[in-house]
Structures are given as structure tokens and as C-alpha cells.
Amino acid sequence: MNPSEQARADVRLLTGLGIRLFPVSDKRPTWAGWQTHASTDLAVVSRMVEFAQDERRYGGLGAVTGERHVVLDIDDQVGFGRMLDLARSAGEPLIQPDHLVGRTPRRGWHLWYTLPPDFEQSPGNRTHLLDVPVDFRGRGGLAVVLGRNRTLEGSTAPPMPDWLITLVDASDPPTEPERLRQQARMGGLTEISRDNLLRMIEDAPEGNRNGLLFWASCRAWEGWLYLSPSTRGSAEDLGQTLCRSAEKAGLTHSEAVATVRSAQATVWKEQGVG
């Protein structure tokens, strides 16, 4: 089976399991709105891929997690070994027969599981599971499934085992700043995340206003970049909005402008924006 045929087969497998797909670029959604527009409809997925390719922003497909399925995201052999030990201590194999497993470009693992039927909703994302260097992608998550140097093995997502449920429940969800960072980078700058960032700037305590303005402005610029050009408004408008919030917190106009511009330059450099 050639690569294009394999990709089509993988898409059919994932959508057949009820896993919604959306184009990604550099491991992030190509546009904002992925939570709504990701689809299991093969024709819709195909059109989104074509549109992303036309814009030269296609790097593969991401899968929405936390609806019926979750992902244990293991980056390296250390994390794999720790998970293997935990599974064995529960008397279970880590990878079940015909387990749906994604292999990443760095030879990490995405282990797919089905949520237990008695779960009203999935746990949220976790950036670490206690002291184990692995991530959990649940409610609000996106896992890259198709792209360069990525493969899928197996075809079945077994039920999430009790040992993993216990581990996830015992692990802290992301802090509010980290959650906002993830939201900005993964979902674009939505009205909710923008308002939360502005509120954090306006409520900043004296002595930490510049630092918090810089941090929040970086998150805002990251989110703005990943919005569709037709919906994100101008960079000038966003910069002015951030400055107004900073002035409400007590910074002078010149201080606010300098910090917001510095944050923009930092993000532009990180993202390779000319």
C-alpha cells in the first residue's frame, strides 16, 4: 500500500471510530474553530485538507480527543518504561492486541483508549501524570495522527484501564496560566481566552505588571497568529487593546507600548514570521 492509500485507509479507520479530524500545521490546528469544524465526514475532511494545502499550511491531520477517546502521549523510552511498569503492576499489558497506537516522528507513542461508559465527560488534558514524563490528552485536546514520519498501528481503542484512570485523577490539571497558554496556541485567540488574558493584565499587582503584561501579550500574539486572517482583525487593533488594559493596571502608555511590541517581536521570531 503506497503512502497516499495508507493515509486514506487511516482516515477511514479514525472517522469510523467516531474520531473527528482537522488539518494541522506544525502540530497545531491550521485555523481557529477546530473544536467546532473537525469532522468525521470524509468529504468535509478532504475539502479542509485541500484548502489547507492551497494555503501551504497543511502538515497533517489532528484528532479531537476527549469525546469518546483519549490519548496517552509518551515521548521517550523513559516514559514508556514507567508506563510499562505501572501496567504490569496492575497485571495488564501496556499495549493490548490490535491496540490503536500512533508513532511520532521522534518515535514516541500515542496510545488510544475508549472512555468507560460510566464517564459523563472525559478528564481534561494533563501535561504530566504525577512525576511521570508523559502527557494525557482528554477533553479539549488534539493529537496529531497523520503527517510526515507518522504511522498508525492497530485498529482498536481498548477501554481506558483502571490504573490509568487512577493516575490521571491523581494528577493536577494545568494551572490557569498554562491552560490559557494551551488555549491560545491550540485554539486561536477566542473571545473567551482574549477576555481572560485582558482581565489578568488589568488585575496585575503592582511590581509584576510589566512581567505579566509581557507573558499575556505573548499568549495573545500566539493565539492571533493561528486565527484565520479573515476573522482575526488587525495586529494594530490587538496591540492597542493590550495597551489599554495595561494602562488600566497603572502602566504608562509608553511602558505598555514597549512591552506589547517586545512580546510581539518575541513571538514573531519564535514563529518565523517575517
DRENPA-3360 file (N, C-alpha, C; in nm, 2 decimals, always signed):
BEGIN
1 = MNPSEQAR = +0.08/-0.12/+0.00/+0.00/+0.00/+0.00/+0.09/+0.13/+0.00 ~ +0.07/+0.21/-0.10/+0.15/+0.33/-0.11/+0.11/+0.43/+0.00 ~ +0.19/+0.54/+0.03/+0.16/+0.63/+0.14/+0.02/+0.70/+0.13 ~ -0.02/+0.74/+0.01/-0.15/+0.81/-0.01/-0.26/+0.71/+0.02 ~ -0.25/+0.59/-0.03/-0.35/+0.49/+0.00/-0.36/+0.46/+0.15 ~ -0.24/+0.45/+0.22/-0.23/+0.42/+0.36/-0.30/+0.54/+0.44 ~ -0.27/+0.66/+0.40/-0.33/+0.78/+0.46/-0.48/+0.77/+0.45 ~ -0.53/+0.74/+0.33/-0.68/+0.73/+0.32/-0.74/+0.62/+0.41;
9 = ADVRLLTG = -0.67/+0.51/+0.41/-0.71/+0.40/+0.50/-0.71/+0.44/+0.65 ~ -0.61/+0.52/+0.69/-0.61/+0.56/+0.83/-0.72/+0.66/+0.86 ~ -0.75/+0.75/+0.76/-0.86/+0.84/+0.78/-0.99/+0.77/+0.80 ~ -1.01/+0.67/+0.71/-1.13/+0.59/+0.72/-1.14/+0.52/+0.85 ~ -1.03/+0.46/+0.90/-1.03/+0.39/+1.03/-1.07/+0.49/+1.14 ~ -1.00/+0.61/+1.15/-1.03/+0.70/+1.26/-1.17/+0.76/+1.26 ~ -1.22/+0.80/+1.14/-1.35/+0.85/+1.13/-1.45/+0.74/+1.16 ~ -1.42/+0.62/+1.12/-1.51/+0.51/+1.15/-1.53/+0.48/+1.30;
17 = LGIRLFPV = -1.42/+0.52/+1.38/-1.43/+0.51/+1.52/-1.50/+0.63/+1.59 ~ -1.54/+0.72/+1.50/-1.61/+0.84/+1.55/-1.51/+0.95/+1.60 ~ -1.38/+0.94/+1.55/-1.28/+1.04/+1.59/-1.28/+1.15/+1.49 ~ -1.31/+1.27/+1.53/-1.32/+1.39/+1.44/-1.18/+1.44/+1.40 ~ -1.16/+1.48/+1.28/-1.03/+1.52/+1.23/-1.03/+1.66/+1.18 ~ -0.91/+1.73/+1.18/-0.89/+1.87/+1.14/-0.75/+1.89/+1.10 ~ -0.72/+1.97/+0.99/-0.59/+1.99/+0.95/-0.50/+2.06/+1.05 ~ -0.37/+2.02/+1.05/-0.28/+2.09/+1.14/-0.16/+2.14/+1.07;
25 = SDKRPTWA = -0.09/+2.23/+1.12/+0.04/+2.28/+1.07/+0.13/+2.30/+1.19 ~ +0.25/+2.23/+1.18/+0.34/+2.23/+1.29/+0.28/+2.19/+1.42 ~ +0.20/+2.08/+1.42/+0.14/+2.02/+1.54/+0.03/+2.11/+1.60 ~ -0.01/+2.22/+1.53/-0.12/+2.30/+1.58/-0.23/+2.31/+1.48 ~ -0.35/+2.34/+1.52/-0.46/+2.35/+1.42/-0.43/+2.46/+1.32 ~ -0.46/+2.43/+1.19/-0.43/+2.52/+1.09/-0.50/+2.65/+1.11 ~ -0.63/+2.64/+1.15/-0.71/+2.76/+1.18/-0.78/+2.75/+1.31 ~ -0.83/+2.86/+1.36/-0.92/+2.85/+1.48/-1.05/+2.78/+1.44;
33 = GWQTHAST = -1.12/+2.74/+1.54/-1.25/+2.68/+1.52/-1.25/+2.53/+1.50 ~ -1.13/+2.47/+1.53/-1.12/+2.33/+1.51/-1.21/+2.25/+1.60 ~ -1.24/+2.30/+1.72/-1.33/+2.23/+1.81/-1.47/+2.21/+1.75 ~ -1.51/+2.31/+1.67/-1.64/+2.30/+1.60/-1.64/+2.23/+1.47 ~ -1.54/+2.26/+1.39/-1.53/+2.22/+1.25/-1.47/+2.09/+1.22 ~ -1.39/+2.03/+1.32/-1.34/+1.90/+1.30/-1.45/+1.80/+1.27 ~ -1.43/+1.71/+1.18/-1.54/+1.63/+1.13/-1.50/+1.48/+1.11 ~ -1.60/+1.39/+1.11/-1.58/+1.25/+1.07/-1.63/+1.23/+0.93;
41 = DLAVVSRM = -1.68/+1.33/+0.86/-1.73/+1.32/+0.73/-1.61/+1.33/+0.63 ~ -1.59/+1.22/+0.56/-1.47/+1.21/+0.47/-1.47/+1.32/+0.37 ~ -1.58/+1.36/+0.31/-1.58/+1.47/+0.21/-1.54/+1.60/+0.28 ~ -1.59/+1.63/+0.40/-1.55/+1.75/+0.47/-1.41/+1.75/+0.50 ~ -1.35/+1.64/+0.55/-1.21/+1.63/+0.58/-1.13/+1.66/+0.46 ~ -1.17/+1.60/+0.35/-1.09/+1.61/+0.22/-1.09/+1.76/+0.18 ~ -1.20/+1.83/+0.19/-1.21/+1.97/+0.15/-1.12/+2.05/+0.24 ~ -1.12/+2.03/+0.37/-1.04/+2.10/+0.46/-0.89/+2.08/+0.42;
49 = VEFAQDER = -0.85/+1.96/+0.39/-0.71/+1.93/+0.36/-0.67/+2.01/+0.23 ~ -0.76/+2.01/+0.13/-0.73/+2.08/+0.01/-0.72/+2.23/+0.03 ~ -0.80/+2.28/+0.11/-0.79/+2.42/+0.14/-0.66/+2.46/+0.22 ~ -0.63/+2.37/+0.31/-0.50/+2.40/+0.38/-0.38/+2.38/+0.29 ~ -0.39/+2.29/+0.20/-0.28/+2.27/+0.10/-0.27/+2.39/+0.01 ~ -0.38/+2.45/-0.03/-0.38/+2.57/-0.12/-0.31/+2.68/-0.04 ~ -0.33/+2.69/+0.09/-0.27/+2.80/+0.17/-0.13/+2.76/+0.21 ~ -0.08/+2.65/+0.17/+0.05/+2.60/+0.21/+0.06/+2.59/+0.36;
57 = RYGGLGAV = -0.04/+2.55/+0.43/-0.05/+2.54/+0.57/-0.09/+2.40/+0.62 ~ -0.06/+2.30/+0.54/-0.10/+2.17/+0.57/+0.02/+2.08/+0.62 ~ +0.01/+2.03/+0.74/+0.12/+1.95/+0.79/+0.07/+1.81/+0.83 ~ -0.06/+1.78/+0.81/-0.11/+1.65/+0.86/-0.25/+1.67/+0.91 ~ -0.30/+1.57/+0.98/-0.43/+1.58/+1.05/-0.42/+1.56/+1.20 ~ -0.50/+1.64/+1.27/-0.51/+1.62/+1.41/-0.65/+1.56/+1.45 ~ -0.65/+1.49/+1.56/-0.77/+1.42/+1.60/-0.82/+1.48/+1.73 ~ -0.95/+1.51/+1.74/-1.00/+1.57/+1.87/-1.01/+1.46/+1.97;
65 = TGERHVVL = -0.96/+1.49/+2.09/-0.97/+1.39/+2.20/-1.07/+1.43/+2.30 ~ -1.11/+1.34/+2.39/-1.19/+1.37/+2.50/-1.34/+1.36/+2.47 ~ -1.38/+1.31/+2.35/-1.52/+1.29/+2.32/-1.56/+1.15/+2.35 ~ -1.51/+1.06/+2.28/-1.52/+0.91/+2.31/-1.39/+0.85/+2.34 ~ -1.28/+0.92/+2.30/-1.15/+0.86/+2.31/-1.05/+0.96/+2.37 ~ -0.95/+0.90/+2.43/-0.84/+0.98/+2.49/-0.70/+0.92/+2.45 ~ -0.60/+0.99/+2.47/-0.47/+0.95/+2.43/-0.36/+0.96/+2.54 ~ -0.28/+0.86/+2.56/-0.17/+0.86/+2.64/-0.05/+0.89/+2.55;
73 = DIDDQVGF = +0.01/+1.01/+2.58/+0.12/+1.07/+2.49/+0.25/+1.04/+2.55 ~ +0.33/+0.95/+2.50/+0.46/+0.91/+2.56/+0.57/+0.95/+2.46 ~ +0.66/+1.04/+2.50/+0.76/+1.09/+2.41/+0.89/+1.01/+2.40 ~ +0.92/+0.94/+2.51/+1.05/+0.87/+2.50/+1.05/+0.74/+2.58 ~ +1.17/+0.67/+2.58/+1.18/+0.54/+2.64/+1.16/+0.55/+2.79 ~ +1.20/+0.66/+2.85/+1.18/+0.67/+3.00/+1.04/+0.67/+3.03 ~ +0.96/+0.75/+2.97/+0.81/+0.75/+2.99/+0.75/+0.62/+2.96 ~ +0.79/+0.55/+2.85/+0.74/+0.42/+2.81/+0.77/+0.32/+2.92;
81 = GRMLDLAR = +0.89/+0.32/+2.97/+0.93/+0.23/+3.07/+0.84/+0.24/+3.20 ~ +0.82/+0.37/+3.24/+0.74/+0.40/+3.36/+0.60/+0.35/+3.34 ~ +0.54/+0.38/+3.22/+0.40/+0.33/+3.19/+0.39/+0.18/+3.19 ~ +0.50/+0.12/+3.13/+0.50/-0.03/+3.12/+0.50/-0.09/+3.26 ~ +0.58/-0.03/+3.35/+0.59/-0.08/+3.49/+0.45/-0.07/+3.56 ~ +0.39/+0.05/+3.54/+0.25/+0.07/+3.61/+0.15/-0.03/+3.55 ~ +0.15/-0.05/+3.42/+0.06/-0.15/+3.37/+0.09/-0.29/+3.42 ~ +0.21/-0.33/+3.42/+0.25/-0.46/+3.47/+0.21/-0.48/+3.62;
89 = SAGEPLIQ = +0.23/-0.38/+3.70/+0.19/-0.39/+3.84/+0.04/-0.41/+3.86 ~ -0.04/-0.37/+3.76/-0.18/-0.39/+3.76/-0.22/-0.52/+3.69 ~ -0.12/-0.60/+3.65/-0.14/-0.73/+3.58/-0.19/-0.72/+3.44 ~ -0.16/-0.60/+3.37/-0.21/-0.58/+3.24/-0.09/-0.55/+3.14 ~ -0.11/-0.58/+3.01/-0.01/-0.53/+2.92/-0.03/-0.38/+2.89 ~ +0.07/-0.31/+2.86/+0.06/-0.16/+2.83/-0.01/-0.15/+2.69 ~ +0.03/-0.23/+2.60/-0.02/-0.22/+2.46/-0.10/-0.35/+2.44 ~ -0.23/-0.34/+2.42/-0.32/-0.45/+2.40/-0.31/-0.51/+2.26;
97 = PDHLVGRT = -0.36/-0.63/+2.23/-0.36/-0.68/+2.10/-0.44/-0.59/+2.01 ~ -0.39/-0.56/+1.89/-0.45/-0.47/+1.79/-0.48/-0.33/+1.85 ~ -0.40/-0.29/+1.95/-0.42/-0.16/+2.01/-0.39/-0.05/+1.90 ~ -0.48/+0.05/+1.90/-0.45/+0.17/+1.81/-0.34/+0.25/+1.87 ~ -0.23/+0.26/+1.80/-0.11/+0.33/+1.85/-0.05/+0.41/+1.74 ~ -0.03/+0.54/+1.77/+0.03/+0.63/+1.67/+0.18/+0.64/+1.71 ~ +0.27/+0.63/+1.61/+0.41/+0.65/+1.63/+0.45/+0.79/+1.57 ~ +0.52/+0.87/+1.65/+0.55/+1.01/+1.62/+0.69/+1.01/+1.55;
105 = PRRGWHLW = +0.72/+1.13/+1.49/+0.85/+1.14/+1.42/+0.97/+1.11/+1.50 ~ +0.96/+1.14/+1.64/+1.07/+1.11/+1.73/+1.05/+0.97/+1.79 ~ +0.97/+0.89/+1.73/+0.94/+0.75/+1.77/+0.88/+0.75/+1.91 ~ +0.80/+0.85/+1.94/+0.72/+0.84/+2.06/+0.59/+0.76/+2.03 ~ +0.50/+0.75/+2.13/+0.38/+0.67/+2.12/+0.26/+0.75/+2.15 ~ +0.15/+0.74/+2.08/+0.02/+0.79/+2.11/-0.07/+0.66/+2.13 ~ -0.10/+0.63/+2.26/-0.18/+0.51/+2.28/-0.33/+0.56/+2.30 ~ -0.42/+0.51/+2.21/-0.56/+0.55/+2.21/-0.64/+0.45/+2.30;
113 = YTLPPDFE = -0.73/+0.52/+2.38/-0.82/+0.44/+2.46/-0.96/+0.50/+2.45 ~ -1.06/+0.41/+2.47/-1.20/+0.45/+2.48/-1.24/+0.48/+2.62 ~ -1.32/+0.59/+2.64/-1.36/+0.62/+2.77/-1.46/+0.52/+2.82 ~ -1.45/+0.49/+2.95/-1.55/+0.40/+3.01/-1.69/+0.45/+2.99 ~ -1.79/+0.37/+2.98/-1.93/+0.41/+2.95/-1.99/+0.49/+3.07 ~ -1.94/+0.48/+3.19/-2.00/+0.55/+3.30/-1.94/+0.69/+3.32 ~ -1.85/+0.73/+3.23/-1.79/+0.86/+3.24/-1.88/+0.96/+3.17 ~ -1.93/+1.06/+3.25/-2.01/+1.16/+3.19/-1.93/+1.25/+3.10;
121 = QSPGNRTH = -1.81/+1.28/+3.13/-1.72/+1.35/+3.04/-1.58/+1.31/+3.07 ~ -1.49/+1.34/+2.97/-1.35/+1.30/+2.98/-1.28/+1.39/+3.08 ~ -1.18/+1.34/+3.15/-1.09/+1.43/+3.22/-1.02/+1.52/+3.12 ~ -0.98/+1.64/+3.17/-0.91/+1.73/+3.09/-0.77/+1.69/+3.06 ~ -0.70/+1.77/+2.98/-0.56/+1.74/+2.95/-0.47/+1.75/+3.07 ~ -0.36/+1.67/+3.07/-0.26/+1.68/+3.17/-0.13/+1.68/+3.10 ~ -0.04/+1.78/+3.15/+0.09/+1.79/+3.09/+0.19/+1.69/+3.15 ~ +0.16/+1.64/+3.27/+0.24/+1.54/+3.33/+0.15/+1.45/+3.41;
129 = LLDVPVDF = +0.18/+1.33/+3.43/+0.10/+1.24/+3.51/+0.18/+1.21/+3.64 ~ +0.15/+1.29/+3.74/+0.23/+1.29/+3.87/+0.38/+1.32/+3.83 ~ +0.47/+1.23/+3.86/+0.61/+1.26/+3.83/+0.66/+1.18/+3.70 ~ +0.56/+1.13/+3.63/+0.59/+1.05/+3.51/+0.59/+1.15/+3.39 ~ +0.70/+1.15/+3.31/+0.71/+1.24/+3.20/+0.63/+1.20/+3.07 ~ +0.50/+1.19/+3.09/+0.41/+1.16/+2.98/+0.29/+1.25/+3.00 ~ +0.22/+1.28/+2.88/+0.10/+1.37/+2.88/-0.02/+1.29/+2.86 ~ -0.14/+1.35/+2.89/-0.27/+1.28/+2.87/-0.35/+1.38/+2.79;
137 = RGRGGLAV = -0.41/+1.34/+2.68/-0.49/+1.42/+2.60/-0.64/+1.38/+2.61 ~ -0.71/+1.46/+2.68/-0.85/+1.43/+2.70/-0.94/+1.54/+2.65 ~ -1.03/+1.59/+2.74/-1.13/+1.69/+2.70/-1.05/+1.82/+2.66 ~ -1.09/+1.87/+2.54/-1.02/+1.99/+2.49/-0.89/+1.97/+2.42 ~ -0.85/+1.84/+2.40/-0.72/+1.81/+2.34/-0.73/+1.78/+2.19 ~ -0.61/+1.78/+2.13/-0.59/+1.75/+1.99/-0.46/+1.67/+1.98 ~ -0.47/+1.55/+1.92/-0.35/+1.47/+1.90/-0.32/+1.46/+1.75 ~ -0.20/+1.49/+1.70/-0.17/+1.47/+1.56/-0.16/+1.32/+1.53;
145 = VLGRNRTL = -0.23/+1.28/+1.42/-0.24/+1.14/+1.39/-0.18/+1.11/+1.25 ~ -0.19/+1.20/+1.16/-0.13/+1.18/+1.03/-0.04/+1.30/+0.99 ~ +0.07/+1.26/+0.93/+0.17/+1.36/+0.89/+0.30/+1.30/+0.85 ~ +0.40/+1.38/+0.82/+0.53/+1.33/+0.78/+0.59/+1.25/+0.90 ~ +0.64/+1.13/+0.86/+0.71/+1.04/+0.96/+0.62/+0.99/+1.07 ~ +0.49/+0.99/+1.05/+0.39/+0.94/+1.15/+0.32/+0.82/+1.09 ~ +0.30/+0.72/+1.18/+0.23/+0.60/+1.14/+0.13/+0.56/+1.24 ~ +0.03/+0.48/+1.20/-0.07/+0.43/+1.29/-0.06/+0.28/+1.28;
153 = EGSTAPPM = -0.07/+0.21/+1.40/-0.07/+0.07/+1.41/-0.19/+0.02/+1.48 ~ -0.24/-0.09/+1.45/-0.36/-0.14/+1.51/-0.49/-0.07/+1.47 ~ -0.60/-0.12/+1.52/-0.73/-0.06/+1.48/-0.83/-0.05/+1.59 ~ -0.79/-0.08/+1.71/-0.89/-0.09/+1.82/-0.84/+0.00/+1.94 ~ -0.93/+0.08/+1.99/-0.90/+0.16/+2.11/-0.96/+0.09/+2.23 ~ -0.88/+0.02/+2.31/-0.94/-0.05/+2.43/-0.99/+0.04/+2.53 ~ -1.07/-0.01/+2.62/-1.12/+0.08/+2.73/-1.01/+0.13/+2.82 ~ -1.02/+0.25/+2.86/-0.92/+0.31/+2.95/-0.90/+0.23/+3.08;
161 = PDWLITLV = -0.79/+0.18/+3.10/-0.77/+0.09/+3.22/-0.78/+0.16/+3.35 ~ -0.81/+0.08/+3.46/-0.83/+0.15/+3.59/-0.70/+0.21/+3.64 ~ -0.59/+0.15/+3.61/-0.46/+0.21/+3.66/-0.43/+0.34/+3.60 ~ -0.47/+0.36/+3.47/-0.46/+0.49/+3.41/-0.56/+0.59/+3.46 ~ -0.68/+0.55/+3.48/-0.78/+0.64/+3.54/-0.73/+0.69/+3.67 ~ -0.68/+0.60/+3.75/-0.63/+0.64/+3.89/-0.52/+0.74/+3.87 ~ -0.42/+0.72/+3.78/-0.31/+0.80/+3.76/-0.35/+0.94/+3.71 ~ -0.45/+0.95/+3.62/-0.50/+1.08/+3.57/-0.57/+1.15/+3.68;
169 = DASDPPTE = -0.65/+1.08/+3.75/-0.73/+1.15/+3.86/-0.64/+1.21/+3.97 ~ -0.52/+1.14/+3.99/-0.43/+1.19/+4.09/-0.34/+1.30/+4.04 ~ -0.34/+1.33/+3.91/-0.25/+1.43/+3.86/-0.32/+1.56/+3.84 ~ -0.25/+1.67/+3.88/-0.31/+1.80/+3.87/-0.34/+1.85/+3.73 ~ -0.45/+1.91/+3.70/-0.47/+1.97/+3.57/-0.38/+2.09/+3.55 ~ -0.37/+2.14/+3.43/-0.28/+2.26/+3.41/-0.32/+2.37/+3.49 ~ -0.23/+2.45/+3.54/-0.26/+2.58/+3.61/-0.33/+2.67/+3.51 ~ -0.39/+2.78/+3.57/-0.46/+2.87/+3.48/-0.37/+2.94/+3.38;
177 = PERLRQQA = -0.25/+2.99/+3.42/-0.17/+3.04/+3.31/-0.13/+2.94/+3.20 ~ -0.10/+2.82/+3.24/-0.07/+2.71/+3.14/-0.19/+2.68/+3.06 ~ -0.31/+2.67/+3.12/-0.43/+2.65/+3.04/-0.45/+2.75/+2.94 ~ -0.44/+2.88/+2.98/-0.45/+2.99/+2.88/-0.35/+2.98/+2.77 ~ -0.23/+2.94/+2.81/-0.12/+2.93/+2.70/-0.17/+2.82/+2.60 ~ -0.21/+2.71/+2.65/-0.25/+2.60/+2.56/-0.37/+2.64/+2.48 ~ -0.47/+2.71/+2.54/-0.58/+2.76/+2.47/-0.55/+2.85/+2.36 ~ -0.46/+2.95/+2.39/-0.41/+3.04/+2.28/-0.34/+2.98/+2.17;
185 = RMGGLTEI = -0.25/+2.88/+2.20/-0.17/+2.82/+2.10/-0.25/+2.71/+2.02 ~ -0.35/+2.65/+2.08/-0.42/+2.54/+2.02/-0.55/+2.59/+1.95 ~ -0.61/+2.69/+2.01/-0.74/+2.72/+1.96/-0.75/+2.86/+1.90 ~ -0.64/+2.93/+1.88/-0.65/+3.07/+1.84/-0.70/+3.16/+1.95 ~ -0.70/+3.29/+1.93/-0.74/+3.38/+2.03/-0.89/+3.40/+2.03 ~ -0.96/+3.31/+2.10/-1.11/+3.32/+2.11/-1.15/+3.44/+2.19 ~ -1.28/+3.47/+2.19/-1.32/+3.58/+2.27/-1.30/+3.55/+2.42 ~ -1.32/+3.42/+2.46/-1.31/+3.39/+2.60/-1.16/+3.40/+2.64;
193 = SRDNLLRM = -1.07/+3.34/+2.57/-0.93/+3.35/+2.61/-0.88/+3.49/+2.60 ~ -0.92/+3.57/+2.50/-0.88/+3.71/+2.50/-0.92/+3.79/+2.62 ~ -1.05/+3.77/+2.66/-1.10/+3.84/+2.77/-1.03/+3.80/+2.90 ~ -1.00/+3.67/+2.91/-0.93/+3.62/+3.03/-0.79/+3.68/+3.04 ~ -0.72/+3.69/+2.93/-0.59/+3.75/+2.92/-0.59/+3.90/+2.96 ~ -0.69/+3.97/+2.91/-0.71/+4.11/+2.94/-0.74/+4.13/+3.08 ~ -0.82/+4.04/+3.14/-0.85/+4.06/+3.28/-0.73/+4.03/+3.37 ~ -0.64/+3.94/+3.33/-0.52/+3.91/+3.40/-0.43/+4.03/+3.40;
201 = IEDAPEGN = -0.42/+4.10/+3.28/-0.34/+4.22/+3.27/-0.39/+4.33/+3.36 ~ -0.52/+4.35/+3.35/-0.58/+4.46/+3.43/-0.57/+4.44/+3.58 ~ -0.57/+4.32/+3.62/-0.57/+4.28/+3.77/-0.43/+4.26/+3.82 ~ -0.33/+4.29/+3.74/-0.19/+4.26/+3.78/-0.15/+4.34/+3.90 ~ -0.09/+4.28/+4.00/-0.05/+4.36/+4.12/+0.07/+4.45/+4.09 ~ +0.08/+4.55/+4.16/+0.20/+4.64/+4.14/+0.33/+4.57/+4.17 ~ +0.43/+4.59/+4.09/+0.55/+4.52/+4.10/+0.57/+4.41/+4.00 ~ +0.45/+4.36/+3.94/+0.46/+4.25/+3.85/+0.38/+4.28/+3.72;
209 = RNGLLFWA = +0.35/+4.41/+3.70/+0.26/+4.44/+3.59/+0.33/+4.43/+3.46 ~ +0.46/+4.47/+3.45/+0.53/+4.45/+3.32/+0.55/+4.31/+3.28 ~ +0.59/+4.23/+3.38/+0.61/+4.09/+3.35/+0.49/+4.01/+3.31 ~ +0.38/+4.04/+3.38/+0.25/+3.98/+3.34/+0.20/+4.03/+3.21 ~ +0.22/+4.16/+3.18/+0.18/+4.21/+3.05/+0.26/+4.14/+2.94 ~ +0.39/+4.12/+2.96/+0.47/+4.06/+2.86/+0.42/+3.91/+2.83 ~ +0.40/+3.84/+2.94/+0.35/+3.70/+2.93/+0.22/+3.69/+2.86 ~ +0.12/+3.77/+2.91/-0.01/+3.77/+2.85/-0.01/+3.81/+2.70;
217 = SCRAWEGW = +0.07/+3.91/+2.67/+0.08/+3.96/+2.53/+0.14/+3.85/+2.44 ~ +0.24/+3.78/+2.49/+0.29/+3.67/+2.41/+0.18/+3.56/+2.38 ~ +0.10/+3.53/+2.48/-0.01/+3.43/+2.46/-0.11/+3.49/+2.36 ~ -0.14/+3.62/+2.37/-0.24/+3.68/+2.28/-0.18/+3.68/+2.14 ~ -0.05/+3.72/+2.12/+0.00/+3.72/+1.98/+0.01/+3.58/+1.92 ~ +0.04/+3.48/+2.01/+0.04/+3.34/+1.96/-0.10/+3.30/+1.91 ~ -0.20/+3.33/+1.99/-0.33/+3.30/+1.95/-0.38/+3.37/+1.83 ~ -0.34/+3.50/+1.82/-0.38/+3.58/+1.70/-0.32/+3.52/+1.57;
225 = LYLSPSTR = -0.20/+3.47/+1.58/-0.13/+3.41/+1.46/-0.21/+3.29/+1.40 ~ -0.28/+3.22/+1.49/-0.34/+3.09/+1.45/-0.49/+3.11/+1.42 ~ -0.53/+3.23/+1.42/-0.67/+3.26/+1.37/-0.66/+3.28/+1.22 ~ -0.77/+3.25/+1.15/-0.78/+3.28/+1.01/-0.77/+3.43/+0.98 ~ -0.69/+3.47/+0.88/-0.68/+3.61/+0.85/-0.81/+3.68/+0.83 ~ -0.91/+3.61/+0.79/-1.04/+3.68/+0.77/-1.12/+3.71/+0.89 ~ -1.08/+3.65/+1.01/-1.15/+3.66/+1.13/-1.08/+3.73/+1.25 ~ -0.94/+3.74/+1.23/-0.87/+3.78/+1.35/-0.85/+3.93/+1.37;
233 = GSAEDLGQ = -0.89/+4.01/+1.28/-0.87/+4.15/+1.29/-0.73/+4.19/+1.27 ~ -0.70/+4.32/+1.29/-0.56/+4.36/+1.26/-0.47/+4.35/+1.38 ~ -0.34/+4.34/+1.35/-0.24/+4.33/+1.46/-0.24/+4.47/+1.54 ~ -0.26/+4.58/+1.47/-0.27/+4.71/+1.53/-0.38/+4.71/+1.64 ~ -0.50/+4.66/+1.60/-0.61/+4.66/+1.69/-0.58/+4.58/+1.82 ~ -0.52/+4.46/+1.80/-0.49/+4.38/+1.92/-0.38/+4.45/+2.00 ~ -0.28/+4.51/+1.94/-0.18/+4.58/+2.02/-0.24/+4.69/+2.10 ~ -0.33/+4.77/+2.04/-0.40/+4.88/+2.11/-0.49/+4.83/+2.23;
241 = TLCRSAEK = -0.55/+4.71/+2.21/-0.64/+4.66/+2.31/-0.55/+4.61/+2.43 ~ -0.44/+4.55/+2.40/-0.35/+4.51/+2.51/-0.29/+4.63/+2.59 ~ -0.26/+4.73/+2.52/-0.21/+4.86/+2.58/-0.31/+4.92/+2.67 ~ -0.44/+4.92/+2.62/-0.54/+4.99/+2.70/-0.56/+4.91/+2.84 ~ -0.55/+4.78/+2.83/-0.57/+4.70/+2.96/-0.45/+4.73/+3.05 ~ -0.33/+4.74/+2.99/-0.21/+4.77/+3.07/-0.22/+4.90/+3.14 ~ -0.27/+5.00/+3.07/-0.29/+5.13/+3.13/-0.39/+5.13/+3.24 ~ -0.49/+5.05/+3.23/-0.59/+5.04/+3.34/-0.52/+4.98/+3.46;
249 = AGLTHSEA = -0.42/+4.90/+3.44/-0.35/+4.84/+3.56/-0.25/+4.94/+3.62 ~ -0.23/+5.05/+3.55/-0.14/+5.15/+3.61/-0.01/+5.18/+3.53 ~ +0.01/+5.11/+3.42/+0.13/+5.13/+3.35/+0.11/+5.26/+3.26 ~ +0.22/+5.33/+3.23/+0.21/+5.44/+3.14/+0.20/+5.39/+3.00 ~ +0.15/+5.48/+2.91/+0.13/+5.44/+2.77/+0.26/+5.40/+2.71 ~ +0.37/+5.47/+2.73/+0.50/+5.43/+2.67/+0.55/+5.29/+2.72 ~ +0.53/+5.27/+2.85/+0.56/+5.14/+2.91/+0.48/+5.02/+2.84 ~ +0.35/+5.05/+2.83/+0.27/+4.95/+2.77/+0.30/+4.92/+2.63;
257 = VATVRSAQ = +0.32/+5.02/+2.55/+0.36/+5.00/+2.41/+0.49/+4.93/+2.39 ~ +0.59/+4.96/+2.47/+0.72/+4.90/+2.46/+0.71/+4.75/+2.50 ~ +0.63/+4.72/+2.60/+0.62/+4.57/+2.64/+0.54/+4.49/+2.54 ~ +0.43/+4.55/+2.49/+0.35/+4.48/+2.39/+0.43/+4.46/+2.26 ~ +0.50/+4.56/+2.22/+0.58/+4.54/+2.10/+0.69/+4.44/+2.12 ~ +0.75/+4.44/+2.24/+0.86/+4.34/+2.27/+0.80/+4.20/+2.26 ~ +0.68/+4.18/+2.32/+0.61/+4.05/+2.32/+0.58/+4.00/+2.17 ~ +0.54/+4.10/+2.09/+0.51/+4.07/+1.95/+0.63/+4.03/+1.88;
265 = ATVWKEQG = +0.74/+4.10/+1.90/+0.87/+4.07/+1.83/+0.92/+3.93/+1.88 ~ +0.90/+3.90/+2.00/+0.94/+3.77/+2.05/+0.87/+3.65/+1.99 ~ +0.74/+3.67/+1.98/+0.65/+3.56/+1.92/+0.68/+3.55/+1.77 ~ +0.69/+3.67/+1.70/+0.72/+3.67/+1.56/+0.85/+3.59/+1.53 ~ +0.95/+3.61/+1.61/+1.08/+3.55/+1.59/+1.07/+3.40/+1.62 ~ +1.00/+3.36/+1.73/+0.98/+3.22/+1.76/+0.90/+3.15/+1.64 ~ +0.80/+3.21/+1.58/+0.72/+3.15/+1.48/+0.77/+3.17/+1.34 ~ +0.88/+3.24/+1.33/+0.94/+3.26/+1.19/+0.86/+3.36/+1.11;
273 = VG = +0.79/+3.45/+1.17/+0.71/+3.55/+1.09/+0.80/+3.66/+1.05 ~ +0.79/+3.70/+0.91/+0.88/+3.80/+0.86/+0.83/+3.94/+0.90;
% end
